[in-house]
Structures are given as C-alpha cells and as structure tokens.
Amino acid sequence: MAFEVVSRHLGEVVVVVGKTFQDNRGLFTETYRQDQFEHLGLPGIFVQDNHSCSRKGVIRGLHFQWDPPMGKLMRVTHGAAFLVAVDLRLGSPTLGDWVGLEASAENKKQVWAPAGFARGFCALTDDAQVQYKCTGTYNSKAESAVRWDDPQIGIEWPLPEPIISEKDRTAQTLAQWLASENARQFVYPSELVSA
C-alpha cells in the first residue's frame, strides 16, 4: 500500500501520507490513487483541483460548501502551512471543535476533511502553496465561512498579526451559522438515523 493513515481527528478528519522514493535525482511520490483511497475509507472521486499561493502570515478560511457538499483533500507542495478543520455537524459530539497541524512540502502530510467541516490554513512560509482536491464543484450560492478568530472555536493559530481578506474578516460566527436554516445541511449521522 502506497498510502498510510497517520492519524484521525474529530471522527472523520484523516491525515494521510504517501510513500516517497528519493535518490540523487530527486523524488517521486503518489499523492492520490482511487483504489487505495477507497480501501482506506477515503473518497475515491474528486471533481475539482485548486491551488493557492500565500505569503507568510496569510490566513484563508474557514470555508465550507453544502450544495454540492464539498470535502477537501489538502496538501502543501511548497513551503509550509498550518491546516485547520472545524466540525460544523449538528448533533456531533465534536461540534465546534477543531484540529490543526503543520503540513509541508517536506513532511508530505495530506489532510482529508469531508463536507460538514469548515477548512482553512495559515501560511507559515512565504510562497506557501496549498493544493486541494474537492469532491464538489464550487458554487458561490451555497458556500459560506465562519470567522477565523471566533472565540467559541478558539483556534490557536501559530502566527501573530495574520493577514486576512475582508471577506474572511467579516465572516459570521459559529453561533450565527448554527442559528441559520442552512446549518441543517450538515447533520451528524446518528441524528439522521434517529430522525
């Protein structure tokens, strides 16, 4: 198996690393393979790839989309970034909890966070390049964000004085999102069974 699950968080957030072959010429690694991802219980089909480049201190997020539901497999291909996922699923025992970890071109960690989680990152180096595979195509009418600095979530971002877009700076709080009608788009599976 070329891929290994190195940790799991908040029930469904998975950190995976592929096997790397390195010699004096450079390196080779697989970053995705449908059959092996499905064997590990991860999605096998992705429909959109995104690539973001940020200077040190930039925070992007915390973003999510419900129609179509969008999960993301995130990795860093240059530099380093602190990748974050926040549980938004109503009825989840980890609702509002977050996980964050450093991913880099060197450690080759990939983070899978399914729909029902808000995702974001902080660039730890200049020219930090984050690439992510998405399970849904982007739809501006069914996407939103929660504040990167919401005290109810309490993310411990690794850098002081971050650089934030106006859109992310004015995003709603977790409490505002949970009070909205659209919050019902993300329901923890046990609540679905009992409904």
LOVEX-724446 format. One line per field, with one value per residue: residue number from 0; residue in three letters; x, y, z of N, C-alpha, C in turn. Coordinates in nm, 4 decimals, padded with zeros to 6 digits, m for minus. Example, Ala and Ser with C-alpha at 12.3 -4.5 7.8 and 13.67 -1.06 7.14 Angstrom:
<rs>
fimar (0, 1)
miro (ALA, SER)
n_px (01.3190, 01.2850)
n_py (m00.5690, m00.2250)
n_pz (00.7800, 00.7080)
ca_px (01.2300, 01.3670)
ca_py (m00.4500, m00.1060)
ca_pz (00.7800, 00.7140)
c_px (01.3200, 01.2900)
c_py (m00.3300, 00.0030)
c_pz (00.7800, 00.7870)
</rs>
This chain:
<rs>
fimar (0, 1, 2, 3, 4, 5, 6, 7, 8, 9, 10, 11, 12, 13, 14, 15, 16, 17, 18, 19, 20, 21, 22, 23, 24, 25, 26, 27, 28, 29, 30, 31, 32, 33, 34, 35, 36, 37, 38, 39, 40, 41, 42, 43, 44, 45, 46, 47, 48, 49, 50, 51, 52, 53, 54, 55, 56, 57, 58, 59, 60, 61, 62, 63, 64, 65, 66, 67, 68, 69, 70, 71, 72, 73, 74, 75, 76, 77, 78, 79, 80, 81, 82, 83, 84, 85, 86, 87, 88, 89, 90, 91, 92, 93, 94, 95, 96, 97, 98, 99, 100, 101, 102, 103, 104, 105, 106, 107, 108, 109, 110, 111, 112, 113, 114, 115, 116, 117, 118, 119, 120, 121, 122, 123, 124, 125, 126, 127, 128, 129, 130, 131, 132, 133, 134, 135, 136, 137, 138, 139, 140, 141, 142, 143, 144, 145, 146, 147, 148, 149, 150, 151, 152, 153, 154, 155, 156, 157, 158, 159, 160, 161, 162, 163, 164, 165, 166, 167, 168, 169, 170, 171, 172, 173, 174, 175, 176, 177, 178, 179, 180, 181, 182, 183, 184, 185, 186, 187, 188, 189, 190, 191, 192, 193, 194)
miro (MET, ALA, PHE, GLU, VAL, VAL, SER, ARG, HIS, LEU, GLY, GLU, VAL, VAL, VAL, VAL, VAL, GLY, LYS, THR, PHE, GLN, ASP, ASN, ARG, GLY, LEU, PHE, THR, GLU, THR, TYR, ARG, GLN, ASP, GLN, PHE, GLU, HIS, LEU, GLY, LEU, PRO, GLY, ILE, PHE, VAL, GLN, ASP, ASN, HIS, SER, CYS, SER, ARG, LYS, GLY, VAL, ILE, ARG, GLY, LEU, HIS, PHE, GLN, TRP, ASP, PRO, PRO, MET, GLY, LYS, LEU, MET, ARG, VAL, THR, HIS, GLY, ALA, ALA, PHE, LEU, VAL, ALA, VAL, ASP, LEU, ARG, LEU, GLY, SER, PRO, THR, LEU, GLY, ASP, TRP, VAL, GLY, LEU, GLU, ALA, SER, ALA, GLU, ASN, LYS, LYS, GLN, VAL, TRP, ALA, PRO, ALA, GLY, PHE, ALA, ARG, GLY, PHE, CYS, ALA, LEU, THR, ASP, ASP, ALA, GLN, VAL, GLN, TYR, LYS, CYS, THR, GLY, THR, TYR, ASN, SER, LYS, ALA, GLU, SER, ALA, VAL, ARG, TRP, ASP, ASP, PRO, GLN, ILE, GLY, ILE, GLU, TRP, PRO, LEU, PRO, GLU, PRO, ILE, ILE, SER, GLU, LYS, ASP, ARG, THR, ALA, GLN, THR, LEU, ALA, GLN, TRP, LEU, ALA, SER, GLU, ASN, ALA, ARG, GLN, PHE, VAL, TYR, PRO, SER, GLU, LEU, VAL, SER, ALA)
n_px (00.0857, 00.0645, m00.0107, m00.0561, m00.2537, m00.1947, m00.3065, m00.6245, m00.8928, m01.1514, m01.3458, m01.3813, m01.1818, m00.8890, m00.5445, m00.3112, m00.0337, 00.1721, 00.3885, 00.7260, 00.9768, 01.3129, 01.6158, 01.9457, 01.8602, 01.6261, 01.2870, 01.0006, 00.6547, 00.3314, 00.0349, m00.2316, m00.4537, m00.7154, m00.8117, m00.6635, m00.7227, m00.9991, m00.9870, m00.8845, m01.1003, m01.1476, m01.2593, m01.2954, m01.3392, m01.2774, m01.3635, m01.2707, m00.9744, m00.7767, m00.5462, m00.3542, m00.1581, 00.0275, 00.1544, 00.3715, 00.1993, m00.0578, m00.3954, m00.6417, m00.9796, m01.2428, m01.3700, m01.6561, m01.8874, m02.2167, m02.3805, m02.3025, m02.2255, m01.9044, m01.6064, m01.2585, m00.9299, m00.6348, m00.3053, 00.0383, 00.2537, 00.4728, 00.6820, 00.5353, 00.2369, m00.0233, m00.2747, m00.6266, m00.9291, m01.2735, m01.5412, m01.8705, m02.1058, m02.4355, m02.5471, m02.3192, m02.0759, m01.8411, m01.8926, m01.8021, m01.5438, m01.1930, m00.9182, m00.5747, m00.2777, 00.0683, 00.1545, 00.3735, 00.5935, 00.7990, 00.7190, 00.5009, 00.2368, m00.1103, m00.4359, m00.7544, m01.0735, m01.4072, m01.7254, m01.9199, m01.7354, m01.5585, m01.2890, m00.9506, m00.6408, m00.3151, m00.0482, 00.2784, 00.5212, 00.6786, 00.5426, 00.3889, 00.2385, m00.0662, m00.2465, m00.5551, m00.7812, m01.1165, m01.4422, m01.6714, m01.7977, m01.7270, m01.9658, m02.0896, m02.3288, m02.3952, m02.2092, m02.0078, m01.8639, m01.7037, m01.5876, m01.2376, m01.1224, m01.3064, m01.4068, m01.5557, m01.4796, m01.1963, m00.9386, m00.5946, m00.3946, m00.0767, 00.0769, 00.1265, m00.0669, m00.2072, m00.2627, m00.5558, m00.8309, m01.0923, m01.3404, m01.3091, m01.2548, m01.4971, m01.6688, m01.9346, m02.0079, m01.9610, m02.1891, m02.3814, m02.3904, m02.4857, m02.7401, m02.8664, m03.0825, m02.9537, m02.7666, m02.8679, m02.7899, m02.5658, m02.5552, m02.4888, m02.4299, m02.5622, m02.7824, m02.9316, m03.0137, m03.1847, m03.3830)
n_py (m00.1187, 00.2150, 00.4327, 00.5682, 00.5965, 00.8289, 00.9568, 01.0212, 01.2500, 01.4198, 01.2392, 01.2182, 01.3521, 01.3009, 01.2252, 01.1618, 00.9980, 00.9529, 00.7052, 00.7845, 00.7959, 00.8515, 00.9732, 01.0540, 01.1969, 01.3244, 01.3142, 01.0896, 01.0557, 00.9194, 01.1034, 01.0660, 00.7973, 00.6265, 00.3582, 00.2861, 00.4944, 00.4515, 00.1986, 00.2708, 00.3951, 00.6485, 00.9143, 00.8277, 00.9675, 01.2766, 01.6045, 01.8550, 02.0496, 02.2692, 02.5415, 02.7294, 03.0126, 03.1721, 03.4426, 03.4507, 03.4379, 03.4813, 03.4046, 03.1905, 03.1248, 03.0413, 02.8093, 02.6602, 02.4438, 02.3546, 02.2747, 02.1604, 01.9188, 01.9688, 01.8124, 01.8243, 01.7404, 01.8276, 01.9528, 02.0553, 02.1906, 02.3488, 02.5084, 02.5701, 02.5172, 02.5752, 02.3667, 02.3568, 02.2191, 02.2427, 02.1175, 02.1274, 01.9904, 01.9444, 01.8053, 01.6584, 01.5076, 01.6469, 01.9024, 02.2243, 02.1856, 02.1815, 02.0886, 02.1168, 02.1183, 02.1128, 02.1071, 02.0302, 02.0768, 01.9106, 01.7191, 01.6025, 01.5555, 01.4972, 01.6275, 01.5130, 01.6431, 01.6072, 01.7132, 01.9192, 02.0080, 02.3040, 02.4546, 02.5739, 02.7622, 02.8673, 03.0379, 02.9455, 03.0027, 03.2158, 03.2227, 02.9924, 02.7097, 02.5699, 02.2927, 02.1513, 01.8842, 01.8502, 01.7287, 01.8292, 02.0623, 02.4134, 02.6394, 02.9425, 03.0256, 02.8528, 02.8440, 02.9293, 03.0865, 03.0706, 03.2794, 03.3191, 03.3785, 03.3206, 03.3199, 03.1164, 02.8889, 02.8954, 02.8616, 02.7997, 02.9758, 02.9734, 03.2045, 03.5469, 03.8482, 03.8059, 03.8095, 03.8932, 03.8475, 04.0791, 03.9556, 03.7190, 03.8354, 03.9495, 03.7394, 03.5209, 03.4261, 03.1101, 03.0558, 03.2162, 03.0869, 02.8316, 02.9003, 02.9515, 02.8583, 02.7063, 02.5603, 02.3118, 02.1579, 02.0145, 01.7482, 01.5395, 01.1915, 01.0062, 01.1467, 01.1619, 00.8988, 00.8655, 01.0440)
n_pz (00.0000, m00.0923, 00.0570, 00.3856, 00.6729, 00.9102, 01.1276, 01.2904, 01.3396, 01.5216, 01.4474, 01.1601, 01.0182, 00.8458, 00.8407, 00.5993, 00.4448, 00.1651, 00.0176, m00.0414, m00.2860, m00.3026, m00.4411, m00.5696, m00.7898, m00.7279, m00.6254, m00.6097, m00.5687, m00.5092, m00.4914, m00.4837, m00.5272, m00.6561, m00.5964, m00.3668, m00.1883, m00.1543, m00.0332, 00.2130, 00.3197, 00.2356, 00.0128, m00.3328, m00.5620, m00.7030, m00.8116, m00.8692, m00.8740, m00.6782, m00.6356, m00.4234, m00.3456, m00.0982, 00.1026, 00.3906, 00.6962, 00.6023, 00.6515, 00.5377, 00.5247, 00.7501, 00.5435, 00.3746, 00.1960, 00.0922, m00.1234, m00.4259, m00.1654, m00.0312, 00.0192, 00.1150, 00.0168, 00.1360, 00.0719, 00.1036, m00.1298, m00.1605, 00.0672, 00.3899, 00.5831, 00.8229, 00.8577, 00.8999, 01.0349, 01.1173, 01.3017, 01.1905, 01.2131, 01.2996, 01.6038, 01.6404, 01.8543, 01.8610, 01.7766, 01.6755, 01.7605, 01.6788, 01.4642, 01.4023, 01.2086, 01.1111, 00.7792, 00.5148, 00.2297, 00.2786, 00.4824, 00.3642, 00.4430, 00.4030, 00.4408, 00.4905, 00.4964, 00.5311, 00.3776, 00.5887, 00.7561, 00.8276, 00.6560, 00.6602, 00.6436, 00.7596, 00.6268, 00.6794, 00.5754, 00.3317, 00.0031, 00.0341, m00.0877, m00.1323, m00.2252, m00.3189, m00.3499, m00.4467, m00.3599, m00.4652, m00.7106, m00.7212, m00.5868, m00.5644, m00.4544, m00.2535, m00.0499, 00.2345, 00.5273, 00.8484, 01.1148, 01.1394, 01.3817, 01.5793, 01.9113, 02.0278, 01.8939, 01.9096, 01.7837, 01.7877, 01.6326, 01.4709, 01.4175, 01.5054, 01.4415, 01.1791, 00.8191, 00.6667, 00.4464, 00.3518, 00.3226, 00.4767, 00.7230, 00.7927, 00.8184, 00.9368, 01.2805, 01.4505, 01.6070, 01.4776, 01.2275, 01.3103, 01.3917, 01.1583, 00.8825, 00.6881, 00.8281, 00.8811, 00.6733, 00.7362, 00.9212, 01.1923, 01.1471, 01.3301, 01.4189, 01.1884, 01.1579, 01.3773, 01.3223)
ca_px (00.0000, 00.1475, m00.0591, m00.0725, m00.3253, m00.1092, m00.3904, m00.7652, m00.9352, m01.2907, m01.4279, m01.3727, m01.0678, m00.7851, m00.4127, m00.2576, 00.0958, 00.2088, 00.5273, 00.8126, 01.1011, 01.4050, 01.7560, 02.0223, 01.7917, 01.5104, 01.1921, 00.8736, 00.5527, 00.1915, m00.0406, m00.3700, m00.4840, m00.8539, m00.8341, m00.6055, m00.8005, m01.1238, m00.9515, m00.8639, m01.2254, m01.1477, m01.3285, m01.2186, m01.3686, m01.2662, m01.4107, m01.2096, m00.8463, m00.7479, m00.4072, m00.3471, m00.0238, 00.0117, 00.2745, 00.3745, 00.1051, m00.1931, m00.4937, m00.7564, m01.0804, m01.2744, m01.4673, m01.7293, m01.9923, m02.3153, m02.4507, m02.2956, m02.1381, m01.7648, m01.4962, m01.1310, m00.8045, m00.5417, m00.1637, 00.1273, 00.3519, 00.5909, 00.6775, 00.4632, 00.1124, m00.0975, m00.4053, m00.7274, m01.0662, m01.3653, m01.6644, m01.9942, m02.2194, m02.5339, m02.5596, m02.1900, m02.0138, m01.7259, m01.9389, m01.7261, m01.4042, m01.1040, m00.7885, m00.4801, m00.1454, 00.1582, 00.1829, 00.4787, 00.6456, 00.8909, 00.6554, 00.4065, 00.1082, m00.2330, m00.5461, m00.8882, m01.1830, m01.5264, m01.8311, m01.9606, m01.6226, m01.5014, m01.1452, m00.8706, m00.4992, m00.2267, 00.0811, 00.3894, 00.6377, 00.6450, 00.5181, 00.3299, 00.1455, m00.1593, m00.3299, m00.6570, m00.8761, m01.2515, m01.5432, m01.7813, m01.7561, m01.7548, m02.0956, m02.0884, m02.4597, m02.4143, m02.0849, m02.0021, m01.7449, m01.7124, m01.4717, m01.1103, m01.0864, m01.4250, m01.3642, m01.6262, m01.3980, m01.0701, m00.8219, m00.4643, m00.3170, 00.0640, 00.1459, 00.0537, m00.0963, m00.2246, m00.3146, m00.6895, m00.9137, m01.2116, m01.4464, m01.2879, m01.2600, m01.6371, m01.7483, m02.0220, m01.9579, m02.0174, m02.3253, m02.4681, m02.4084, m02.5700, m02.8766, m02.9217, m03.1532, m02.8594, m02.6871, m02.9275, m02.7245, m02.4608, m02.6090, m02.4120, m02.5035, m02.6500, m02.9068, m03.0056, m03.0727, m03.2917, m03.4849)
ca_py (00.0000, 00.3351, 00.5371, 00.5297, 00.6896, 00.8519, 00.9953, 01.0571, 01.3531, 01.4643, 01.1350, 01.1990, 01.4206, 01.1988, 01.2663, 01.0510, 01.0231, 00.8569, 00.6586, 00.8662, 00.7355, 00.9614, 00.9410, 01.1717, 01.2683, 01.3948, 01.2237, 01.0532, 01.0104, 00.9273, 01.1871, 01.0182, 00.6795, 00.5971, 00.2287, 00.2834, 00.5838, 00.3831, 00.0926, 00.3351, 00.4583, 00.7868, 00.9228, 00.7895, 01.0554, 01.4211, 01.6665, 01.9861, 02.0741, 02.4106, 02.5705, 02.8601, 03.0558, 03.2784, 03.4858, 03.4146, 03.5082, 03.4853, 03.3031, 03.1765, 03.0383, 02.8980, 02.7991, 02.5348, 02.4482, 02.2488, 02.2298, 02.0239, 01.9061, 01.9687, 01.7723, 01.8648, 01.6738, 01.9395, 01.9245, 02.1682, 02.1486, 02.4347, 02.5774, 02.5054, 02.5819, 02.5170, 02.3309, 02.3504, 02.1766, 02.2678, 02.0383, 02.2067, 01.8991, 01.9481, 01.6788, 01.5915, 01.5249, 01.7366, 02.0250, 02.3421, 02.1512, 02.1996, 02.0220, 02.1880, 02.0578, 02.1656, 02.0259, 02.0974, 02.0033, 01.8095, 01.6066, 01.5450, 01.5199, 01.5419, 01.6279, 01.4962, 01.6920, 01.5935, 01.8133, 01.9262, 02.0699, 02.4255, 02.4356, 02.6928, 02.7422, 02.9802, 03.0189, 02.9556, 03.0473, 03.2890, 03.1386, 02.8643, 02.6668, 02.4678, 02.2374, 02.0640, 01.8147, 01.8727, 01.6314, 01.9017, 02.1812, 02.5370, 02.7023, 03.0622, 03.0458, 02.7566, 02.8365, 03.0307, 03.0808, 03.1187, 03.3625, 03.2545, 03.4080, 03.3053, 03.2685, 02.9914, 02.7810, 02.9085, 02.8065, 02.8529, 02.9995, 02.9763, 03.3304, 03.6668, 03.9503, 03.7460, 03.8868, 03.8359, 03.9167, 04.1438, 03.8542, 03.6315, 03.9173, 03.9801, 03.6152, 03.5002, 03.3427, 02.9747, 03.0651, 03.2679, 02.9787, 02.7262, 02.9521, 02.9685, 02.7440, 02.6246, 02.4739, 02.1768, 02.0851, 01.9305, 01.6811, 01.4232, 01.0730, 00.9408, 01.2232, 01.1239, 00.7674, 00.8751, 01.1407)
ca_pz (00.0000, m00.1050, 00.1471, 00.5248, 00.7593, 01.0264, 01.2415, 01.2666, 01.4337, 01.5165, 01.3864, 01.0149, 00.9579, 00.8328, 00.7913, 00.5203, 00.3831, 00.0619, 00.0176, m00.1270, m00.3326, m00.3224, m00.4666, m00.6079, m00.8981, m00.6744, m00.5604, m00.6719, m00.4745, m00.5496, m00.3972, m00.4831, m00.6087, m00.6240, m00.5321, m00.2327, m00.1038, m00.1189, 00.0606, 00.3434, 00.3618, 00.1896, m00.1158, m00.4497, m00.6747, m00.6830, m00.9354, m00.8888, m00.8080, m00.6539, m00.5995, m00.3594, m00.3070, 00.0015, 00.1734, 00.5317, 00.7817, 00.5460, 00.6910, 00.4469, 00.5855, 00.7489, 00.4349, 00.3554, 00.0934, 00.1136, m00.2440, m00.3738, m00.0491, m00.0745, 00.1047, 00.0571, 00.0490, 00.1284, 00.0884, 00.0767, m00.2303, m00.1456, 00.1946, 00.4993, 00.6250, 00.9344, 00.8020, 01.0060, 01.0059, 01.2288, 01.2891, 01.1839, 01.2004, 01.4084, 01.6753, 01.6544, 01.9858, 01.8489, 01.7126, 01.7142, 01.7885, 01.5645, 01.4602, 01.3174, 01.2049, 01.0099, 00.6611, 00.4390, 00.1152, 00.3310, 00.5535, 00.2678, 00.5031, 00.3390, 00.5364, 00.4340, 00.5801, 00.4470, 00.3914, 00.7292, 00.8253, 00.7700, 00.6395, 00.6381, 00.6711, 00.7820, 00.5599, 00.7743, 00.4990, 00.2095, m00.1131, 00.0742, m00.1907, m00.0845, m00.3305, m00.2628, m00.4355, m00.3932, m00.4003, m00.5293, m00.7837, m00.6475, m00.6074, m00.4790, m00.3907, m00.1443, 00.0272, 00.3386, 00.6119, 00.9863, 01.1469, 01.1709, 01.5204, 01.6647, 02.0415, 02.0581, 01.8372, 01.9819, 01.7137, 01.8290, 01.5118, 01.5102, 01.3922, 01.5477, 01.3409, 01.0463, 00.7061, 00.6438, 00.3471, 00.4080, 00.3261, 00.5923, 00.8443, 00.8253, 00.8146, 01.0523, 01.3894, 01.4537, 01.6614, 01.3710, 01.1308, 01.3670, 01.4012, 01.0239, 00.8227, 00.6119, 00.9163, 00.8742, 00.5635, 00.7939, 01.0392, 01.2328, 01.1001, 01.4284, 01.4228, 01.0700, 01.1837, 01.4757, 01.2786)
c_px (00.0892, 00.1073, m00.0793, m00.1525, m00.2411, m00.1866, m00.5314, m00.8079, m01.0832, m01.3801, m01.4015, m01.2586, m00.9492, m00.6571, m00.3498, m00.1252, 00.1218, 00.3551, 00.6068, 00.9387, 01.1962, 01.5459, 01.8262, 01.9602, 01.6797, 01.4173, 01.0719, 00.7797, 00.4165, 00.1199, m00.1872, m00.3787, m00.6201, m00.8703, m00.7800, m00.6774, m00.9301, m01.0981, m00.9334, m00.9905, m01.2340, m01.2180, m01.2363, m01.2364, m01.3587, m01.2980, m01.3490, m01.0778, m00.8256, m00.6038, m00.4028, m00.2023, m00.0389, 00.1455, 00.2609, 00.2778, m00.0363, m00.2758, m00.6062, m00.8549, m01.1521, m01.3931, m01.5337, m01.8375, m02.0857, m02.3861, m02.3671, m02.2031, m01.9936, m01.6722, m01.3668, m01.0173, m00.6952, m00.3979, m00.0831, 00.2364, 00.4766, 00.5769, 00.6022, 00.3389, 00.0520, m00.2388, m00.5041, m00.8598, m01.1489, m01.4943, m01.7865, m02.1201, m02.3109, m02.5462, m02.4285, m02.1350, m01.8918, m01.7631, m01.8602, m01.5815, m01.3223, m00.9807, m00.7011, m00.3453, m00.0631, 00.1778, 00.2844, 00.5170, 00.7376, 00.8181, 00.5456, 00.2740, m00.0055, m00.3449, m00.6772, m00.9889, m01.3094, m01.6196, m01.8815, m01.8494, m01.5840, m01.3511, m01.0763, m00.7248, m00.4306, m00.0937, 00.1930, 00.5181, 00.5892, 00.6297, 00.4695, 00.2230, 00.0648, m00.2433, m00.4344, m00.7503, m01.0130, m01.3488, m01.6646, m01.7261, m01.8026, m01.8894, m02.1040, m02.2202, m02.4829, m02.2831, m02.0851, m01.8731, m01.7837, m01.5806, m01.3519, m01.0742, m01.2050, m01.3821, m01.4364, m01.5498, m01.2596, m00.9483, m00.6955, m00.3756, m00.1715, 00.1363, 00.0625, 00.0303, m00.1097, m00.2771, m00.4447, m00.7606, m01.0340, m01.3257, m01.4311, m01.2971, m01.4045, m01.7273, m01.8321, m01.9526, m02.0173, m02.1608, m02.4226, m02.4943, m02.5045, m02.7153, m02.9427, m02.9911, m03.0561, m02.7737, m02.7393, m02.8676, m02.6201, m02.5110, m02.5260, m02.4913, m02.5964, m02.7823, m02.9930, m03.0793, m03.1926, m03.4038, m03.6027)
c_py (00.1235, 00.4437, 00.4814, 00.6381, 00.7064, 00.8999, 01.0273, 01.1524, 01.3844, 01.3656, 01.1107, 01.2718, 01.3235, 01.2613, 01.1445, 01.0931, 00.9129, 00.8177, 00.7418, 00.7897, 00.8480, 00.9089, 01.0676, 01.2520, 01.3569, 01.2959, 01.1958, 01.0087, 01.0148, 01.0131, 01.1454, 00.8962, 00.6283, 00.4660, 00.2264, 00.3790, 00.5159, 00.2706, 00.1481, 00.4042, 00.6055, 00.7941, 00.8860, 00.8836, 01.2015, 01.4876, 01.8028, 01.9922, 02.2245, 02.4254, 02.7133, 02.8898, 03.1764, 03.3171, 03.4527, 03.5025, 03.5178, 03.3711, 03.3075, 03.0814, 03.1100, 02.8749, 02.6612, 02.5556, 02.3301, 02.2016, 02.2612, 02.0188, 01.8912, 01.9266, 01.8092, 01.7774, 01.7775, 01.8917, 02.0490, 02.1206, 02.2366, 02.5105, 02.4977, 02.5864, 02.5043, 02.4932, 02.3058, 02.2976, 02.1947, 02.1917, 02.1299, 02.1204, 01.9060, 01.8104, 01.6060, 01.6117, 01.6171, 01.8667, 02.1446, 02.3137, 02.1645, 02.1125, 02.1029, 02.1195, 02.1202, 02.0623, 02.1031, 02.0137, 01.8915, 01.6914, 01.5388, 01.4978, 01.5781, 01.5309, 01.6179, 01.5467, 01.6912, 01.7140, 01.8065, 01.9806, 02.1981, 02.4051, 02.5697, 02.6612, 02.8749, 02.9487, 03.0442, 03.0024, 03.1343, 03.1900, 02.9991, 02.8271, 02.5483, 02.4240, 02.1480, 02.0112, 01.8253, 01.7681, 01.6968, 02.0202, 02.3055, 02.5954, 02.8211, 03.0850, 02.9521, 02.7345, 02.9489, 03.0138, 03.1171, 03.1887, 03.2804, 03.2704, 03.3980, 03.2479, 03.1406, 02.8708, 02.7798, 02.8471, 02.8776, 02.8660, 03.0226, 03.1089, 03.4486, 03.7589, 03.8934, 03.8456, 03.8189, 03.9156, 03.9801, 04.0428, 03.7636, 03.7086, 03.9414, 03.8566, 03.6038, 03.4196, 03.2029, 02.9781, 03.1172, 03.1604, 02.8737, 02.7702, 02.9662, 02.8411, 02.6507, 02.5331, 02.3303, 02.0952, 01.9870, 01.8719, 01.5560, 01.2958, 01.0103, 01.0139, 01.1907, 00.9913, 00.7779, 00.9686, 01.0712)
c_pz (00.0000, m00.0065, 00.2869, 00.5965, 00.8847, 01.1478, 01.1942, 01.3763, 01.4135, 01.4416, 01.2396, 00.9461, 00.9612, 00.7786, 00.7246, 00.4571, 00.2804, 00.0733, m00.0823, m00.1606, m00.3701, m00.3476, m00.5136, m00.7223, m00.8470, m00.6074, m00.6476, m00.5618, m00.5418, m00.4459, m00.3888, m00.5727, m00.5652, m00.5481, m00.3890, m00.1378, m00.0608, m00.0194, 00.2022, 00.3958, 00.3260, 00.0548, m00.2313, m00.5664, m00.6311, m00.8159, m00.9627, m00.8124, m00.7951, m00.6084, m00.5465, m00.3222, m00.2140, 00.0616, 00.3213, 00.6109, 00.7288, 00.6047, 00.5888, 00.5135, 00.6971, 00.6544, 00.4295, 00.2506, 00.1130, m00.0130, m00.3679, m00.2518, m00.0944, 00.0384, 00.0354, 00.1089, 00.0255, 00.1476, 00.0530, m00.0180, m00.2304, m00.0145, 00.2990, 00.5344, 00.7413, 00.8827, 00.9148, 00.9518, 01.1326, 01.2028, 01.2956, 01.1903, 01.3227, 01.4721, 01.6954, 01.7954, 01.9815, 01.7762, 01.7666, 01.7500, 01.6610, 01.5779, 01.3654, 01.3209, 01.0942, 00.9000, 00.5791, 00.3177, 00.1629, 00.3953, 00.4712, 00.3292, 00.4202, 00.4422, 00.4602, 00.5375, 00.4946, 00.4587, 00.5358, 00.8171, 00.7523, 00.7642, 00.6174, 00.6626, 00.6962, 00.7143, 00.6598, 00.7075, 00.3844, 00.0955, m00.0724, m00.0289, m00.1408, m00.2033, m00.2652, m00.3702, m00.3681, m00.4456, m00.4650, m00.6064, m00.7093, m00.6876, m00.5122, m00.4066, m00.2723, m00.0691, 00.1286, 00.4167, 00.7540, 01.0180, 01.1908, 01.3184, 01.6163, 01.8001, 02.0828, 02.0042, 01.9023, 01.9144, 01.7610, 01.7055, 01.5497, 01.4905, 01.4408, 01.4282, 01.1995, 00.9436, 00.6630, 00.5345, 00.4166, 00.4200, 00.4486, 00.7233, 00.8900, 00.8194, 00.9424, 01.1611, 01.3769, 01.5041, 01.5562, 01.2656, 01.1855, 01.3808, 01.2646, 00.9760, 00.7504, 00.6985, 00.9146, 00.7592, 00.6152, 00.9248, 01.0666, 01.2018, 01.2028, 01.4392, 01.3006, 01.0921, 01.2757, 01.4318, 01.2134)
</rs>
